[in-house]
């Protein structure tokens, strides 16, 4: 993907569909083979390059979500923030990305961490209302 923050959108794909190979009808796709334009992250979740032709991806995945936005850091800035403990880095779960509800995503992720981090799940979205 290049340097952090260069892309304005990211396609995240989920579990591949159980499908037949186009070149050999009746033979299932080898789901262990990474599809063109895809880079695995964890379990059945990965990043799909935005320039991947639609013909390759159409109908190939159970879930596909495109996240648009921008986040940028100066060189070394994010690494420094991580070293200072400014971020809570936690394991992701499939439903964090493809789950049915996003209105309470941050609260759910924080709550399942337990301990002090879980306490942040109780904070209001607007801290002025605390």
C-alpha positions as CSV (number, residue, x, y, z in Angstrom):
1,X,0.0,0.0,0.0
2,X,3.0,2.4,0.2
3,X,3.4,4.9,3.0
4,X,0.8,5.3,5.7
5,X,-2.0,7.6,4.8
6,X,-1.4,7.7,1.0
7,X,-4.7,6.0,0.0
8,X,-8.1,7.7,0.5
9,X,-10.0,4.4,0.6
10,X,-9.4,0.8,1.5
11,X,-11.3,-2.3,0.4
12,X,-11.5,-5.0,3.1
13,X,-12.7,-8.4,2.0
14,X,-14.0,-11.2,4.1
15,X,-14.4,-15.0,3.6
16,X,-14.1,-16.2,0.1
17,X,-17.2,-17.8,-1.3
18,X,-17.1,-21.5,-2.0
19,X,-17.0,-21.3,-5.7
20,X,-16.0,-23.2,-8.8
21,X,-12.9,-22.4,-10.8
22,X,-13.8,-20.7,-14.0
23,X,-11.2,-22.6,-15.9
24,X,-12.2,-26.0,-14.5
25,X,-16.0,-26.1,-13.9
26,X,-16.9,-28.5,-11.1
27,X,-13.6,-28.0,-9.3
28,X,-13.7,-25.8,-6.2
29,X,-11.5,-22.8,-5.8
30,X,-8.5,-23.4,-3.6
31,X,-9.3,-20.9,-0.8
32,X,-5.7,-21.1,0.5
33,X,-4.6,-19.3,-2.7
34,X,-4.6,-15.6,-2.3
35,X,-6.8,-13.9,-4.9
36,X,-5.2,-11.3,-7.2
37,X,-4.9,-7.9,-5.6
38,X,-5.5,-9.4,-2.1
39,X,-3.2,-9.3,1.0
40,X,-4.3,-11.4,4.0
41,X,-4.3,-9.8,7.5
42,X,-5.9,-12.3,9.8
43,X,-8.2,-15.3,9.6
44,X,-10.3,-14.7,6.5
45,X,-9.8,-10.9,6.5
46,X,-7.5,-9.0,4.2
47,X,-7.1,-5.9,2.0
48,X,-8.2,-5.8,-1.6
49,X,-6.2,-3.4,-3.8
50,X,-8.6,-0.8,-5.2
51,X,-7.3,-1.2,-8.7
52,X,-8.2,-4.9,-8.9
53,X,-10.5,-5.4,-11.9
54,X,-14.2,-5.9,-10.9
55,X,-14.3,-9.0,-13.1
56,X,-11.9,-10.7,-10.7
57,X,-13.7,-9.8,-7.5
58,X,-17.4,-9.9,-8.6
59,X,-19.1,-12.6,-6.6
60,X,-15.8,-13.9,-5.2
61,X,-16.3,-12.9,-1.5
62,X,-19.0,-13.3,1.1
63,X,-18.3,-9.8,2.4
64,X,-16.7,-6.8,0.9
65,X,-16.6,-3.4,2.5
66,X,-14.9,-0.2,1.3
67,X,-13.8,2.3,3.9
68,X,-13.1,5.8,2.7
69,X,-11.3,8.5,4.5
70,X,-7.8,9.8,5.2
71,X,-5.4,9.4,8.1
72,X,-1.8,10.6,7.7
73,X,1.2,10.8,9.9
74,X,4.6,12.3,9.6
75,X,7.5,9.7,9.2
76,X,7.9,8.0,12.6
77,X,4.9,9.8,14.2
78,X,2.7,6.8,14.5
79,X,5.5,4.6,15.8
80,X,6.3,7.2,18.5
81,X,2.6,7.4,19.5
82,X,2.5,3.6,19.8
83,X,5.7,3.6,21.9
84,X,4.2,6.2,24.2
85,X,1.0,4.2,24.7
86,X,-1.2,6.7,23.0
87,X,-3.1,3.9,21.2
88,X,-4.8,0.8,22.5
89,X,-3.8,-2.0,20.0
90,X,-6.1,-4.9,20.4
91,X,-6.9,-8.1,18.4
92,X,-9.5,-7.6,15.8
93,X,-12.5,-10.0,15.2
94,X,-14.3,-10.6,11.9
95,X,-17.5,-9.0,13.3
96,X,-15.6,-5.8,14.0
97,X,-15.3,-5.3,10.3
98,X,-18.3,-7.1,8.9
99,X,-20.7,-7.2,11.8
100,X,-24.3,-6.0,11.6
101,X,-24.0,-3.1,14.0
102,X,-21.5,-0.2,13.9
103,X,-23.2,2.3,16.2
104,X,-21.6,0.7,19.3
105,X,-18.5,-0.8,17.7
106,X,-16.0,1.1,19.8
107,X,-17.8,0.2,23.0
108,X,-18.0,-3.5,22.1
109,X,-14.3,-3.7,21.2
110,X,-13.2,-1.8,24.4
111,X,-15.5,-3.8,26.6
112,X,-14.2,-7.2,25.5
113,X,-10.6,-6.1,26.4
114,X,-11.4,-6.2,30.1
115,X,-9.5,-4.3,32.8
116,X,-8.8,-0.6,32.6
117,X,-9.4,-0.4,28.8
118,X,-12.9,-1.7,29.3
119,X,-13.7,1.3,31.4
120,X,-13.5,3.5,28.3
121,X,-16.5,1.8,26.9
122,X,-18.7,3.6,29.5
123,X,-17.5,7.1,28.4
124,X,-20.1,9.1,26.5
125,X,-19.4,10.0,22.9
126,X,-19.4,13.7,23.8
127,X,-17.2,14.1,26.9
128,X,-18.8,17.5,27.5
129,X,-21.9,15.5,28.5
130,X,-20.0,13.5,31.2
